[in-house]
Amino acid sequence: MNDSQKTPKTSRRQTGGADNQPAPIEVLRQARAQLAELTGMNAEKVTSFEQAEDGWTLEIEVLELARVPDTMSLMASYQVDLDHQGQLTGYRRLRRYERGRSDAHRPGGR
């Protein structure tokens, strides 16, 4: 048995492939970490993720102001743009809201 038979093979998608692009899960991790470092706010979750022509576009929810009770905390949704290597190229706040409120202004929101 040679070394290539002993080593499990990973798909091009998992490793980023020959063109050195990170896997999608790594892009998510990098986006959350970079946004948190730049804004000083906790990136809680990614609510939207898509590959764009010039990289990646994500929507990330962050905790902007913690309050008691927690349902009154102020949250914000940010659009985050990254290049093909996962480096942040820009971000902007889309909206602010209290954690306990539903968003009736979005498509599909009721």
Backbone as a ProteinNet text record, in pm:
[ID]
protein_1_A
[PRIMARY]
MNDSQKTPKTSRRQTGGADNQPAPIEVLRQARAQLAELTGMNAEKVTSFEQAEDGWTLEIEVLELARVPDTMSLMASYQVDLDHQGQLTGYRRLRRYERGRSDAHRPGGR
[TERTIARY]
85.5	0	89	67.7	150.2	83.3	155.5	106.3	-24.5	-44.8	-167.4	-289	-269.6	-381.9	-415.3	-319.2	-340.5	-407.8	-383.3	-432.9	-571.4	-671.1	-804.6	-800.5	-874.7	-879.4	-990.7	-964.6	-1066.3	-1106.3	-1227.6	-1274.9	-1215.7	-1215.3	-1166.5	-1248.1	-1377.3	-1465.7	-1424.7	-1384.2	-1347.3	-1215.6	-1120.4	-988.5	-971.7	-1066.5	-1055.4	-1005.4	-957.7	-918.7	-786.3	-754.9	-626	-612.5	-721.8	-714.4	-707.9	-686.1	-667.2	-786.8	-905.4	-1023.9	-1063.5	-1095.9	-1136.5	-1273.1	-1296.1	-1425.1	-1531.2	-1657.5	-1763.5	-1768.1	-1748.4	-1753.7	-1641	-1525.9	-1414.5	-1445.6	-1514.7	-1556.5	-1649.6	-1743.3	-1834.5	-1756.9	-1663.8	-1584	-1504.4	-1439.6	-1359.7	-1446	-1562.4	-1651.1	-1693.5	-1735.8	-1777.4	-1662.4	-1545.4	-1430.1	-1386.9	-1382.8	-1339.3	-1438.5	-1568.6	-1669.2	-1661.8	-1648.4	-1637.8	-1514.1	-1402.7	-1279.8	-1292.8	-1355.7	-1369.5	-1470.2	-1580.5	-1687.1	-1680.6	-1612	-1608.1	-1737.1	-1821.9	-1949.7	-1950.4	-2026.5	-2035.8	-2120.6	-2060.5	-2133.8	-2205.5	-2338.9	-2414	-2445.8	-2491.9	-2522.1	-2524.1	-2503.1	-2509.9	-2649.9	-2722.8	-2860.1	-2873.8	-2770	-2772.7	-2629.7	-2612.6	-2479.2	-2490.4	-2419.3	-2421.8	-2292.2	-2257.3	-2138.7	-2178.1	-2102.8	-2128	-2021.9	-2040	-1946	-1804.3	-1794.2	-1662.7	-1624.6	-1688.4	-1655.3	-1775.5	-1803.6	-1913	-1989.4	-2119.6	-2203.2	-2276.6	-2267.2	-2331.8	-2413.9	-2512.1	-2585.3	-2562.1	-2510.9	-2472.8	-2544.7	-2602.9	-2666.7	-2566.1	-2565.4	-2475.2	-2553.8	-2500.3	-2555.7	-2492.6	-2572.4	-2519.4	-2524.5	-2629.7	-2643.3	-2719	-2650.9	-2713.8	-2800.7	-2920.6	-3013.5	-3075.7	-3136.5	-3210.7	-3355.3	-3448	-3427	-3365.6	-3311.2	-3239.9	-3326.2	-3456.2	-3544.7	-3548.8	-3498.7	-3493.8	-3357.5	-3263.5	-3131.6	-3144.6	-3056.2	-3058.2	-2968.1	-3026.8	-2957.7	-2944.2	-2853.5	-2839.8	-2804.9	-2847.2	-2815.6	-2721.1	-2607.6	-2505.2	-2487.5	-2472.5	-2430.3	-2278.6	-2217	-2071.6	-2028.9	-1936.7	-1883.9	-1739.7	-1708.7	-1574.6	-1526.2	-1393.9	-1338.6	-1335.6	-1283.6	-1282.3	-1197.4	-1101	-1017.1	-1076.5	-1190.5	-1255.5	-1214.4	-1146.2	-1106.5	-1216.4	-1252	-1359	-1321.7	-1413	-1390.3	-1485.2	-1589.7	-1681.7	-1796	-1859.3	-1978.6	-2064.8	-2194.2	-2285.2	-2400.8	-2449	-2563.6	-2689.6	-2771	-2896.5	-3012.4	-3014.8	-3124.8	-3088.5	-3159	-3148.1	-3285.6	-3288.2	-3416.2	-3394.4	-3502.9	-3496.4	-3501.2	-3425	-3414.1	-3550.4	-3641.9	-3771.1	-3872.9	-3840.2	-3934.8	-3917.7	-4030.5	-4023.7	-4011.3	-3958.7	-3933.2	-4040.8	-4143.8	-4254.7	-4224.6	-4109.9	-4078.2	-4003	-3961.8	-3887.1	-3983.2	-3946.8	-4030.9	-4058.7	-4182.9	-4220.4	-4250.2	-4212.3	-4240.1	-4386.7	-4444.8	-4587.7	-4606.6
-119	0	124	214.1	335.2	448.2	560.9	673.6	730	732.3	790.3	706.2	576.5	491.5	506.8	546.2	561.2	693.3	795.5	928.9	948.3	988.4	1014.5	1134.4	1123.2	1231.9	1328.1	1455.8	1557.1	1614.9	1661.6	1718.7	1856.8	1898.9	2031.8	2138.6	2117.1	2213	2236.3	2128.4	2140	2213.5	2191.1	2248.7	2382.3	2419.1	2545.2	2527.5	2406.8	2379.7	2441.1	2425.4	2468.6	2619.8	2691.9	2837.1	2906	2829.6	2883.2	2958.7	2933.5	2995.2	2914.5	2982.9	2910.6	2843.6	2739.2	2671.4	2766.2	2749.3	2838.5	2851.1	2742.9	2752.6	2840.4	2837.7	2923.6	3069.4	3095	3231.4	3283.8	3201.4	3241.6	3276.1	3191.9	3216.4	3346.7	3365.4	3485	3611.1	3605.9	3722.5	3761.5	3664.2	3692.2	3750.5	3690.4	3736.7	3878	3903.1	4034.5	4143.9	4116.1	4216.2	4245.4	4142	4160.8	4242.6	4216.7	4291.2	4437.9	4464.6	4602.3	4683.3	4621.5	4695.3	4684.8	4582.9	4560.8	4500.8	4451.6	4392.7	4243.3	4170	4026	3987.8	3918.1	3868	3739.8	3746.3	3633.2	3525.5	3564.3	3461	3518.9	3430.1	3464.8	3427.2	3525.6	3498.8	3489.7	3530.4	3522	3505.9	3423.2	3393.2	3357.7	3431.1	3396.3	3437.9	3361.5	3394.5	3497.5	3605	3712.8	3707.5	3789.3	3791.7	3827.3	3917.7	3963.6	3912.6	3806.5	3750.3	3689.1	3736.3	3684.1	3800.1	3781.2	3877.5	3802.6	3855	3793	3896.1	3848.4	3932.2	3870.6	3951.5	3903.4	3985.1	3916.2	3983.4	4000.1	4120.4	4149.2	4208.4	4188.5	4249.3	4386.6	4492.9	4629.3	4683.6	4649.2	4700.5	4598.8	4543.7	4445.8	4518.6	4467.5	4523.7	4411.3	4449.9	4355.5	4399.2	4311	4172.1	4164.7	4046.6	4024.7	4054.3	4036.3	4062.1	4209.5	4296.3	4439.8	4483.4	4390.6	4422.1	4471.5	4562.9	4614.6	4530	4480.6	4400.4	4483.1	4440.9	4505.5	4399.2	4423.7	4336	4411.2	4349.7	4410.4	4331.6	4402.7	4340.7	4345	4230.6	4220	4167.4	4238.6	4198	4151.9	4038.3	3982.5	3951.5	3952.9	3915.1	3762.4	3709	3563.9	3489.4	3556.1	3492.7	3503.1	3569.6	3580.9	3702.8	3797.7	3920.1	4025	4085.4	4184.1	4305.6	4343.2	4460.1	4574.3	4546.6	4650.7	4593.5	4681.1	4640.9	4763.3	4738.8	4848.2	4793	4877.4	4836.8	4853.9	4748.4	4751.6	4798.8	4753.6	4792.8	4760.6	4826.7	4801.5	4763.1	4680.1	4635.3	4576.7	4568.3	4502.2	4351.8	4278.2	4133.3	4064.2	4107.9	4042.3	4079	4164.9	4209.1	4130.5	4097.3	4034.4	4143.8	4109.9	4206.3	4195.6	4279.7	4276.7	4348.8	4416.6	4495.7	4416.6	4296.3	4214.7	4132.6	4099.6	4013.2	3882.8	3841.8	3718.6	3736.4	3849.2	3873.9	3905.7	3849.6	3871.4	3919.3
0	0	0	-94.2	-98.2	-21.2	-6.8	73.4	21	-110	-165.1	-130.5	-105.3	-68	79.7	161.1	305	340.2	261.3	291.5	233.5	316.6	261.6	167.7	61.1	-36.8	-1.1	-20.2	2.5	-130.4	-137.9	-263.4	-285.2	-407.5	-443.4	-370.8	-351.5	-285.4	-140.5	-70.5	69.9	88.9	0.7	19.9	-49.3	-133.1	-203.4	-344.9	-380.1	-517.2	-555.7	-682.3	-734.2	-738.3	-742.3	-753.2	-617	-509.2	-373.8	-318.3	-366.9	-308.1	-185.1	-76.1	44.9	25.6	102.1	101.3	158	120.4	170.7	323.2	396.1	542.8	595.6	529.8	571	540.1	429.7	396	505.5	551.4	659.6	786.2	822.5	944	932.6	816.5	796.1	800.7	739.2	736.5	877.2	957.7	1095.7	1176.3	1164.9	1242	1200.2	1069.9	1022.1	1059.9	1047.9	1085.5	1235.4	1316.9	1461.8	1497.5	1430.6	1458.9	1419.3	1306	1258.7	1339.3	1378.1	1445.6	1597.5	1648.9	1793	1846.3	1755.6	1796.3	1766.8	1847.8	1834.2	1712.9	1618.1	1501.5	1543.3	1553.8	1607.7	1506	1386	1286.6	1146.6	1051.1	909.8	862.4	809.5	765.9	614.5	542.2	396.8	347.4	244.3	193.6	46.3	-39.1	-181.2	-249.1	-350.6	-428.5	-532.6	-537.9	-632.8	-741.7	-842.3	-954.4	-909.1	-813.6	-768.9	-630.1	-582.1	-451.4	-383.7	-263	-180.6	-118.2	-97.2	-26.4	83.8	205.4	320.8	394.7	468.6	562.9	700	791.9	924.6	1030.6	1129	1241.7	1354.4	1411.3	1523	1639.3	1758.4	1878.5	1892.1	1877.6	1887.9	2030.1	2104.4	2240.7	2324.5	2423.3	2512.6	2615	2634.8	2733.2	2814	2925.6	3008.8	3008.5	2973.5	2932.5	2792.5	2761.7	2636.7	2512.9	2524.2	2410.6	2371.9	2458.7	2428.8	2373.6	2361.1	2306.7	2163.4	2124.8	1988	1899.1	1792.1	1692.9	1565.4	1479.3	1349.2	1246.7	1125.5	1014.2	921.6	890.6	806.1	677.1	567.4	442.6	441.3	415	413.9	277.5	214.4	84.3	100.5	38.5	43.3	-98	-114.7	-244.6	-254.2	-363.5	-384.1	-281.7	-220.7	-119.2	21.5	36	165.7	245.5	183.6	253.4	241.6	352.5	355.3	270.3	181.5	96.3	130.9	207.5	249.4	331	408.4	483.5	505.6	529.8	563.5	644.8	736.7	817.8	735.7	732.4	657.6	744	869.7	959	1103.6	1196.3	1340.1	1390.6	1493.7	1548.6	1687.2	1763.5	1893.7	1870.2	1949.1	1930.9	1930.1	2012.2	2024.5	1917.7	1824.8	1721.8	1592.9	1531.3	1400	1295.1	1181.5	1075.1	968.9	976	882.5	752.8	744.4	625.9	520.2	550.8	454.4	370.7	249.5	167.1	238.6	240.5	308	455.7	514.3	655.9	676.6	778.5	804.6	946.8
[MASK]
++++++++++++++++++++++++++++++++++++++++++++++++++++++++++++++++++++++++++++++++++++++++++++++++++++++++++++++

